[in-house]
Amino acid sequence: MNLSKKTAIVTGASSGIGKAFSQALVGKDVTVYGLARRMNKLQELKTELGERFIPVQMDITDFAAIEGWIDRTFNDNHLPDILINNAGLSTFGKVDELSVSEFHTMVKTNVNGVFYITRKVVPYMKNNPEVCHIINISSIAGLVGNPQLSGYNTTKFAVRGFSEALFKELRYDGIKVSCMYPGSIATEFFDTANAGGTHPNMMMPGDVASTLIHLLETPDNFLIDEVTMRPLNPKSPNDK
Ligand SMILES: NC(=O)c1ccc[n+]([C@@H]2O[C@H](COP(=O)([O-])OP(=O)(O)OC[C@H]3O[C@@H](n4cnc5c(N)ncnc54)[C@H](OP(=O)(O)O)[C@@H]3O)[C@@H](O)[C@H]2O)c1
């Protein structure tokens, strides 16, 4: 896809890799609708990026709000080309210590939210005569289970299955579907997950953003359906 003048929706644009995706896309002359709950963070990004970044306060677990916003925003003369399903979170913890509410929050955000917005965007993409692209952000935790990650693993394995089904379903409609499986990236994710801080051996948000741009810029006749990214050395420099 030639990205110039395209229109993208990025969920979770207020921090971390969603912010880096928005910066990289605007740098490629894409108009980005950046969705998240923290409007102040989105406004700061708008100040940095200018008119090509459009902040949208949205809780992606709220289907009615998503439905209303998509139908108010898009029409036959203004169609989305790109959807980046990035918003997500984790709570680390042993299965007998993870609360029901923490588990539900992960499922509602990482799984239901991805379905809700995809469900509403796909009909507009089907009307788009240009090739479109949906990129879902799973995780290494969508490929490999690990202790204290049972809830998060559940949701990211789900994103993998959703992505593969969608890829096979939508290819004949001219819609590419890719799934990214990054390892640890230095973002706020580790604070939200109560999983300790970040360290300098982790990947940086810009590393993941440049890979995302590479996926989007593939010629229209093929796609890269899955990408795994890992830090070369996953251990903190402080670990022996
Ligand atoms: N960091 C890693 O090591 C890593 C590795 C692999 C995959 N991932 C995945 O990458 C994605 C982005 O994470 P990140 O590392 O960039 O973490 P982050 O900095 O914590 O960003 C998470 C984003 O998701 C948004 N979000 C969370 N719940 C939301 C909701 N209900 N509605 C709308 N937006 C919501 C947050 O915005 P608000 O709080 O403003 O709503 C924020 O913008 C997640 O799906 C995560 O699972 C992260």
The ligand as an SDF file (V2000), in Angstrom:
LIG
                    3D

 48 52  0  0  0  0  0  0  0  0999 V2000
    4.8470   -3.8910   26.0870 N   0  0  0  0  0  0  0  0  0  0  0  0
    5.0290   -5.1620   25.7370 C   0  0  0  0  0  0  0  0  0  0  0  0
    6.0100   -5.8170   26.1740 O   0  0  0  0  0  0  0  0  0  0  0  0
    4.0750   -5.8430   24.7860 C   0  0  0  0  0  0  0  0  0  0  0  0
    4.5140   -7.0200   24.1700 C   0  0  0  0  0  0  0  0  0  0  0  0
    3.6560   -7.6710   23.2800 C   0  0  0  0  0  0  0  0  0  0  0  0
    2.4080   -7.1510   23.0240 C   0  0  0  0  0  0  0  0  0  0  0  0
    2.0000   -5.9990   23.6370 N   0  0  0  0  0  0  0  0  0  0  0  0
    0.6730   -5.4820   23.3310 C   0  0  0  0  0  0  0  0  0  0  0  0
    0.8180   -4.2140   22.7280 O   0  0  0  0  0  0  0  0  0  0  0  0
   -0.3850   -3.4740   22.8990 C   0  0  0  0  0  0  0  0  0  0  0  0
   -0.0450   -2.0570   23.3650 C   0  0  0  0  0  0  0  0  0  0  0  0
    0.5800   -2.1450   24.6260 O   0  0  0  0  0  0  0  0  0  0  0  0
    1.7590   -1.1740   25.0860 P   0  0  0  0  0  0  0  0  0  0  0  0
    2.9230   -2.0340   25.3890 O   0  0  0  0  0  0  0  0  0  0  0  0
    1.9290   -0.0720   24.1170 O   0  0  0  0  0  0  0  0  0  0  0  0
    1.1940   -0.6920   26.5000 O   0  0  0  0  0  0  0  0  0  0  0  0
    0.6260    0.7130   27.0310 P   0  0  0  0  0  0  0  0  0  0  0  0
    1.6630    1.7680   26.8630 O   0  0  0  0  0  0  0  0  0  0  0  0
    0.1120    0.4020   28.3830 O   0  0  0  0  0  0  0  0  0  0  0  0
   -0.5690    1.0560   26.0310 O   0  0  0  0  0  0  0  0  0  0  0  0
   -1.8270    0.4240   26.1120 C   0  0  0  0  0  0  0  0  0  0  0  0
   -2.8260    1.2510   25.3450 C   0  0  0  0  0  0  0  0  0  0  0  0
   -4.0960    0.5900   25.3510 O   0  0  0  0  0  0  0  0  0  0  0  0
   -5.0890    1.5710   25.6700 C   0  0  0  0  0  0  0  0  0  0  0  0
   -6.2450    0.9420   26.2920 N   0  0  0  0  0  0  0  0  0  0  0  0
   -6.2600    0.0670   27.3210 C   0  0  0  0  0  0  0  0  0  0  0  0
   -7.5380   -0.2510   27.6130 N   0  0  0  0  0  0  0  0  0  0  0  0
   -8.3330    0.4380   26.7510 C   0  0  0  0  0  0  0  0  0  0  0  0
   -9.7350    0.5520   26.5650 C   0  0  0  0  0  0  0  0  0  0  0  0
  -10.6260   -0.1250   27.3320 N   0  0  0  0  0  0  0  0  0  0  0  0
  -10.2050    1.3620   25.5870 N   0  0  0  0  0  0  0  0  0  0  0  0
   -9.3330    2.0570   24.8120 C   0  0  0  0  0  0  0  0  0  0  0  0
   -8.0030    1.9850   24.9290 N   0  0  0  0  0  0  0  0  0  0  0  0
   -7.5050    1.2040   25.9070 C   0  0  0  0  0  0  0  0  0  0  0  0
   -4.3740    2.5400   26.6070 C   0  0  0  0  0  0  0  0  0  0  0  0
   -5.0010    3.8150   26.5630 O   0  0  0  0  0  0  0  0  0  0  0  0
   -5.8810    4.4590   27.7400 P   0  0  0  0  0  0  0  0  0  0  0  0
   -5.3640    3.9530   29.0450 O   0  0  0  0  0  0  0  0  0  0  0  0
   -5.6780    5.9360   27.5370 O   0  0  0  0  0  0  0  0  0  0  0  0
   -7.2750    4.0270   27.4420 O   0  0  0  0  0  0  0  0  0  0  0  0
   -3.0100    2.6390   25.9390 C   0  0  0  0  0  0  0  0  0  0  0  0
   -3.0310    3.5900   24.9050 O   0  0  0  0  0  0  0  0  0  0  0  0
   -1.2610   -4.2870   23.8790 C   0  0  0  0  0  0  0  0  0  0  0  0
   -2.2340   -4.9930   23.1610 O   0  0  0  0  0  0  0  0  0  0  0  0
   -0.2560   -5.2450   24.5040 C   0  0  0  0  0  0  0  0  0  0  0  0
   -0.8870   -6.4160   24.9440 O   0  0  0  0  0  0  0  0  0  0  0  0
    2.8200   -5.3210   24.5150 C   0  0  0  0  0  0  0  0  0  0  0  0
  1  2  1  0
  2  3  2  0
  2  4  1  0
  4  5  1  0
  4 48  2  0
  5  6  2  0
  6  7  1  0
  7  8  2  0
  8  9  1  0
  8 48  1  0
  9 10  1  0
  9 46  1  0
 10 11  1  0
 11 12  1  0
 11 44  1  0
 12 13  1  0
 13 14  1  0
 14 15  2  0
 14 16  1  0
 14 17  1  0
 17 18  1  0
 18 19  2  0
 18 20  1  0
 18 21  1  0
 21 22  1  0
 22 23  1  0
 23 24  1  0
 23 42  1  0
 24 25  1  0
 25 26  1  0
 25 36  1  0
 26 27  1  0
 26 35  1  0
 27 28  2  0
 28 29  1  0
 29 30  1  0
 29 35  2  0
 30 31  1  0
 30 32  2  0
 32 33  1  0
 33 34  2  0
 34 35  1  0
 36 37  1  0
 36 42  1  0
 37 38  1  0
 38 39  2  0
 38 40  1  0
 38 41  1  0
 42 43  1  0
 44 45  1  0
 44 46  1  0
 46 47  1  0
M  CHG  2   8   1  16  -1
M  END
$$$$
